[in-house]
Every structure is written in C-alpha cells, then in structure tokens.
C-alpha cells in the first residue's frame, strides 16, 4: 500500500509527492480537480491548492475540508475512478531499502 510522507504544491496543478517506498513522483492532479464539486475551490484558487498537506492517518494528501486523493492512484498503482490517468513524472524510483 502506498503511503505519502511529504507533499509540495507545484503550479499550476502539479504535486511533488514523496512516498514511504523512497520514490518521488510529480503528479498533475488538475485532471481530477477540474471536475469541480468538492475540488472546485482547490482548482480555482492557487492559494487553496498550495494548502495541500500530508494526511497522516491514511498516508495521503489532503486539502482543507478533508478533501483528499487516493495515495495508490497518486503512486500510479491504480487508475483513478474517472478512468483518466494522472500525467506524472517519476523523479526517483523506489528505494532498495524501503
């Protein structure tokens, strides 16, 4: 199971995500945020997007209001429910020590 240990907001809707396995991915979450609903404010306001943080209990990323994303989708282990894969760059693969 993928667990997020650190996250950094990159603009316009990219996240740099550190995982417990030692890997680092840059993920374009704009494809899910642009769908609106609970994501509307996060997508529309860069200041809100920048408030992303690690949700410790489930090891994922979240924004105010407990709006979160599946860590296994962020890691690339599963497809998003929308069926639209998140564009990504793997900055560093899993560590041999993880």
JONOR-V803549 format. One line per field, one symbol per residue. ss: DSSP state (@ for helix, = for strand, . for the rest). psi: psi as a letter, one per 20 degrees, with the letter a starting at -180 (. if undefined). A space follows every 10 residues. Layout:
ss = ???
psi = ???
This chain:
ss = ...======= ...======. ...=====.@ @@@...@@@@ @@@@.@@@@. ..===....= ===...===. @@@@@..... .......=== ==......
psi = pppphqqppq qgkqppppqh jiqpqppojh hhhiibciig hgghohhggi jqrpoggila qrrqjkorqp hhghhjhqqq hiioqpqqpo gprqqii.
